[in-house]
Amino acid sequence: MIGGASQADIAILVISARKGEFETGFERGGQTREHTMLVKTVGVRNLIVLVNKMDDQTVNWDEARYREIEGKLSLYLKMCGFKSEKDTIFIPCSGRTGAMLIEHPGPKVVSWYT
């Protein structure tokens, strides 16, 4: 990971929105913090954060869950040196279905994100 990141202009950080998985990766000694710090340390200045598994039954495209993850990560990203509004973008998505990666699933599913 370090070799590839050291040559990158932008990084994509994939975060699980599934209840318990985000917390394990971010708060309980998981690799989310480590990977974020590494990409910033090697000089990556822009970050795309994909909040994945939004279609999971524990999440069901819940805006509150997305905002919770975005809020916690934004604070940490600022501590790492990313200027959240300028250097990062958050995108809710489903890797399984391709929603928000290939096409917008429509307002019935995710009306709160444009």
DALINRA-V545494 format. One record per pair of residues at least 12 apart in sequence whose C-alpha atoms are under 8 Angstrom apart, sorted by the first residue. I is the first residue (numbers start at 1). J is the second residue. D is the distance in whole Angstrom. If there is no record, write none. Layout:
i	j	d
I	J	D
I	J	D
This chain:
i	j	d
2	38	7
2	39	8
2	42	8
5	39	6
5	42	7
5	44	7
6	39	7
6	42	5
6	43	7
6	44	7
8	44	6
9	43	8
9	44	5
9	45	7
9	46	7
10	44	6
10	45	6
10	46	5
10	47	6
10	48	8
11	39	7
11	44	7
11	46	7
11	47	5
11	48	6
12	47	6
12	48	5
12	49	6
12	50	7
13	36	8
13	47	7
13	48	6
13	49	5
13	50	6
14	49	6
14	50	5
14	51	6
14	52	6
15	32	8
15	49	7
15	50	6
15	51	5
15	52	6
16	51	6
16	52	5
16	53	6
16	54	8
17	51	6
17	52	6
17	53	6
17	54	6
17	59	7
17	65	7
17	66	7
17	69	7
18	53	6
18	54	7
18	56	6
18	58	6
18	59	6
19	58	6
19	59	7
22	69	8
36	77	8
36	80	8
37	80	6
40	80	7
40	81	7
40	82	8
45	82	7
45	87	7
46	82	7
46	87	5
46	88	6
47	87	6
47	88	5
47	89	7
48	88	6
48	89	5
48	90	6
48	91	8
49	88	7
49	89	6
49	90	5
49	91	6
50	90	6
50	91	5
50	92	6
50	93	7
51	66	7
51	90	7
51	91	6
51	92	5
51	93	6
52	92	6
52	93	5
52	94	5
52	95	6
53	93	7
53	94	5
53	95	7
53	96	8
54	92	6
54	93	6
54	94	6
55	93	8
55	94	6
61	109	7
61	110	6
63	112	7
66	92	7
70	90	7
